[in-house]
Amino acid sequence: MNSEFNGFRVFKYSVFVFVVLIILFGSFTIVSPQEVGIVTRTGALNRSLSEGLHFKIPMLESVTKMKIQEQKFEVTTQVYSKDSQTVDTKLAVNYQIKREDVEKLYRETRNNYEQIIIQPVLSPSIEEVFSKYTAKELVENRAQLPVEVRNTVISRVGEKGILIKGVEFTFDFDEQYENAIRNKQ
């Protein structure tokens, strides 16, 4: 009988120690220098955290870390030139989240900003620029196109807390057009 009581006591203390350890380790979070932590309490945005070690209320608060360093998002799409030539493009946008707009961006996108803000503007932006030029003009103006695409992306992203740092892309025409060019030469 006494050994059963001691076994129950050991079990009870083990559970207590386990719960205390979970609460203790769940009470802190570390935010790296390239991140801003967003604290939500029962699902509602509560505050943001800068880099360092921070206390949070276990089981009530959770922390989502948002990267504020420069990032790259790529998309491959097919667009048409002014003379209806098919142009296969691969577009990469370098962007950075503005530290001062992290909370606003989180409220609007829940850390899904690439799919909600960036991706929807890329294909229409490149389509808008490329449709102004014939295939020949696209080749001739290759150096100026990234600036024009970047400006179009910036205007479409607007003031949503994302800073567009640069745009890189490659493009190729369909096989039929490229063969016609080769045959001309």
Residue pairs with C-beta under 8 A, 6 or more apart in sequence:
22 58
23 58
23 59
26 56
26 58
26 59
27 55
27 56
27 57
27 58
28 53
28 54
28 55
28 56
29 37
29 49
29 53
29 54
29 56
29 63
30 52
30 53
30 54
31 37
31 49
31 50
31 51
31 52
31 54
31 63
31 65
32 51
32 65
33 51
34 67
34 68
34 69
35 51
35 65
35 66
35 67
35 68
36 48
36 49
36 50
36 65
36 66
36 68
36 97
36 99
36 102
37 48
37 49
37 50
37 54
37 63
37 64
37 65
37 66
38 45
38 48
38 49
38 63
38 64
38 65
38 66
38 102
38 103
38 106
38 111
39 45
39 46
39 47
39 48
39 49
39 56
39 61
39 62
39 63
40 46
40 61
40 62
40 63
40 64
41 57
41 60
41 61
42 60
45 103
45 106
45 107
46 61
48 102
48 103
49 63
54 63
56 62
56 63
64 106
64 111
66 97
66 102
66 105
66 106
66 111
67 97
68 96
68 97
68 98
68 99
68 102
69 96
70 94
70 95
70 96
70 165
71 94
71 95
71 96
72 92
72 93
72 94
72 95
73 92
73 93
73 95
73 114
73 118
73 119
73 122
74 90
74 91
74 92
74 93
75 90
75 91
75 119
75 122
75 123
76 88
76 89
76 90
76 91
77 88
77 89
77 91
77 122
77 123
77 126
77 127
78 86
78 87
78 88
78 89
79 86
79 87
79 89
79 123
79 126
79 127
79 130
79 131
80 86
80 87
80 127
80 130
80 131
81 87
81 130
81 131
81 133
81 134
81 135
81 137
81 138
82 131
82 132
82 133
82 134
82 137
83 134
83 135
85 134
85 135
85 173
85 174
85 177
86 173
86 174
86 177
87 130
87 135
87 138
87 171
87 172
87 173
88 171
88 172
88 173
88 174
89 126
89 130
89 169
89 170
89 171
90 169
90 170
90 171
91 122
91 126
91 149
91 167
91 168
91 169
92 167
92 168
92 169
93 118
93 122
93 153
93 164
93 166
93 167
94 164
94 165
94 166
94 167
94 168
95 118
95 162
95 163
95 164
95 165
96 162
96 163
96 165
97 105
97 113
97 161
97 162
97 163
98 161
98 162
98 163
101 160
101 161
102 161
104 161
105 113
105 160
105 161
105 162
108 116
108 117
108 160
109 116
109 117
113 160
113 161
113 162
117 157
117 160
117 162
118 157
118 162
121 153
121 156
121 157
122 153
124 156
125 149
125 152
125 153
125 156
126 149
126 152
126 169
128 152
129 145
129 148
129 149
129 152
130 138
130 145
130 171
133 141
135 173
135 177
138 145
138 171
145 169
146 166
146 167
146 168
146 169
149 167
149 169
150 164
150 166
150 167
153 164
153 167
154 164
157 164
172 178
173 181
